[in-house]
Amino acid sequence: MAELDMSETIAAFHAQRPRLLQEHGPSWVVFVGADFKGGFKEFDEAATFAVANFGDSQFLIRHTEEHLPHAPLVVVEAA
């Protein structure tokens, strides 16, 4: 498995997080690269959206109220 570099995406999340929290409130957000793709109240909604629209790409799902500097990375590969 190739190593994933999500540093650009994570940096974009942290840079945009204050604005996203203000505009969307506490929510799960989806990023592809540095681009915000959507905000959702439930993790399942964010995951369904991300897999349906970006399943072949690397994407990040994080919560706007997340206080941890690092979150575990889960990689799912299609069979």
C-alpha positions as CSV (number, residue, x, y, z in Angstrom):
1,M,0.0,0.0,0.0
2,A,1.3,3.4,-0.9
3,E,1.8,5.9,1.9
4,L,-0.8,8.7,1.9
5,D,0.2,12.3,2.4
6,M,-2.8,14.1,3.8
7,S,-0.9,17.1,5.1
8,E,-2.3,19.6,2.5
9,T,-5.8,18.5,3.2
10,I,-5.4,18.6,7.0
11,A,-3.8,22.0,6.8
12,A,-6.7,23.2,4.7
13,F,-9.2,21.9,7.3
14,H,-7.4,23.7,10.1
15,A,-7.2,26.9,8.1
16,Q,-10.9,26.9,7.2
17,R,-12.2,25.4,10.4
18,P,-13.1,28.7,12.1
19,R,-15.1,29.9,9.1
20,L,-16.8,26.5,8.7
21,L,-17.7,26.4,12.4
22,Q,-19.2,29.9,12.1
23,E,-21.1,29.1,8.8
24,H,-22.2,25.5,9.4
25,G,-22.0,25.2,13.2
26,P,-20.8,21.9,14.7
27,S,-20.7,19.6,11.8
28,W,-18.8,16.9,9.9
29,V,-17.0,18.3,6.9
30,V,-15.6,16.7,3.8
31,F,-12.4,17.8,2.1
32,V,-10.7,16.6,-1.1
33,G,-7.3,18.1,-1.3
34,A,-7.6,21.7,-0.1
35,D,-11.2,22.0,-1.2
36,F,-14.2,21.9,1.2
37,K,-16.9,19.8,-0.4
38,G,-19.7,19.7,2.2
39,G,-20.9,19.9,5.8
40,F,-23.1,17.4,7.5
41,K,-24.7,17.0,10.9
42,E,-24.1,13.3,11.1
43,F,-20.9,11.4,10.3
44,D,-22.8,8.7,8.4
45,E,-24.1,11.4,6.0
46,A,-20.6,12.8,5.4
47,A,-19.2,9.3,4.8
48,T,-22.0,8.4,2.4
49,F,-21.5,11.6,0.5
50,A,-17.7,11.3,0.4
51,V,-17.7,7.6,-0.8
52,A,-20.5,8.3,-3.4
53,N,-18.8,11.3,-4.9
54,F,-15.1,10.8,-4.2
55,G,-14.7,7.1,-3.6
56,D,-11.7,6.9,-6.0
57,S,-9.9,9.8,-4.4
58,Q,-8.4,10.6,-1.1
59,F,-10.8,12.5,1.1
60,L,-10.9,13.7,4.7
61,I,-13.8,13.8,7.1
62,R,-13.4,15.8,10.3
63,H,-15.6,17.4,12.9
64,T,-15.5,21.2,13.1
65,E,-15.3,21.0,17.0
66,E,-12.5,18.5,17.0
67,H,-9.9,19.5,19.6
68,L,-7.3,16.8,19.0
69,P,-4.3,18.0,17.0
70,H,-4.1,14.6,15.3
71,A,-6.9,12.1,14.6
72,P,-6.5,8.5,13.5
73,L,-6.4,8.0,9.7
74,V,-8.6,5.2,8.4
75,V,-7.9,4.0,4.9
76,V,-10.5,1.9,3.1
77,E,-9.5,0.2,-0.2
78,A,-12.0,-1.3,-2.6
79,A,-11.6,-5.0,-3.2
